[in-house]
């Protein structure tokens, strides 16, 4: 399920010619319910650790859930 969602988002990014640095923001806006709750907690932990959050790091974390 997560992998399919990521593929759909990447197809959307390609279709819209969406800049790589903006992809994470658009993807996060598409999250709902449990996924949105998960991301709020995960992004807080990542920011507090000083990690740079990118679309790629989001995908890696999302696929582990």
Secondary structure, 3 states (H helix, E strand, C coil): CHHHHHHHHHHHHHHHCCCHHHHHHHHHHHCCHHHHHHHHHHHHHHHHCCCCCCHHHHHHHHHHC
